[in-house]
Amino acid sequence: LLKRGACFGQAAAYERPMWYAINGNEPKYKYSYGYQNWYESAEYETVNARKNVAFFELSPFAKFELTGFNSYSSLQYICSNDIKNQTGAITYTQMLNFKGGIESDLTVTCIEENKFRVVTGSGVRTHDKKHILKNIDPSVKFNDITDDFSCFGIFGPKSRDLLTEIFGNYFSNADFKFGTGKKIIKDNTEIWFQRISYVGELGWEIYTPIEKSKHIYELIINLEKKFGLVHAGAHAMDIMRMEKGYLHWGHDISPAENPYEAGLGFLVKLEKKEDFIGKEYLNKNKNIRSKRLLIFTLNNTTPGNPLLLHDEPIYHNGKIVGETTSGNYSFIYNKNLAFGYVNNNLDLDMNNTTFEIEVAKERYKATVLKQALHDPENRFVRI
């Protein structure tokens, strides 16, 4: 990846590519309060990922396996969604605390009977591990397999054709539905594929035994010219997930918010027969919401002007009513984009309401989006 121009950052003791230098640029940060020197790369990476296909190095994802007779019942207890118990089924879920706050945001995959894989963010490996171990049945075997498997993300409209050429005819909609995983053997290596995407495009996560990952990487990049594949980093992924309206634990969601405040109430299955952590509290208080999450775009602004990050004050009628949680620039939609919470007791007409977001003591008019910028109907991830 260094040879590809990767500028590395650090996450949970892992190096990971943040962006890839192009056009003779040096893969090194030049820190600024305005336009970022990695914007040129991020534009190239995001545009090509949406148009063709991109390779994301995602091995720092934390990966846990839970096995044993009580593994399913334990997951039902610690997860607010109804965990699917069929081989290959993937469930996106939150884990809550006893007051309904979001402790974790992750996926649970049924690998086989009584064997489940949990995949979560690299930065919360220790946090999520502690929460799981504290609350599962003692008979469940817990294994941290983060260092045992690489994870490559292949995302974009041409991802199916690229993977089919390498691995075979396994990737049609009929054979490989969205939200499922399966094992595929290549060159005597068992590889686990999951059809999910954090960037809002058709694509797969590929989990390979770490000692075999270089070989699989080389198979992929051998086809880069044929399919227009680009290497993409963490900045590109963050931009794309914001375009799609996807949230990030630690910024947009945390123990300070419950799923209803974050717009994730559809993932809370209060009706499931099993008890789960936070269920009793949410049953009594689900209509009590102190804030709500909104998506904003700034009017008449350019990349880095202003530089949106997080924790910027949000104003309405001259008063602070909330703060941002994430910020970035969408080069595809030419918008400065921010997520943020505002007081839920505001009487708002979203068709006629103007907010302001303050950056470096200057206020910028902001418009509330009613839906995600990119593919709000979820067509692309399911094609």
Secondary structure by P-SEA (a helix, b strand, c coil): cccccccccccccbbbbcbbbccccccccccccccccaaaaaaaaaaaaacbbbbbbccccbbbbbbccaaaaaaaaacccccccccccccbbbbbcccccccccbbbbcccccbbbbbbbccaaaaaaaaaaacccccbbbbbccccbbbbbbcccaaaaaaaaccccccccccccccbbbbbbcccbbbbbbccccccccbbbbbccccaaaaaaaaaaaaccccbbbbbcaaaaaaaaaaacccccccccccccccccccccccccccccccccaaaaaaaccccccbbbbbbbbccccccccccccccbbbccccccbbbcbbbbbccccccccccccccccccccccbbbbbbcccbbbbbbbbcccccccccccccc
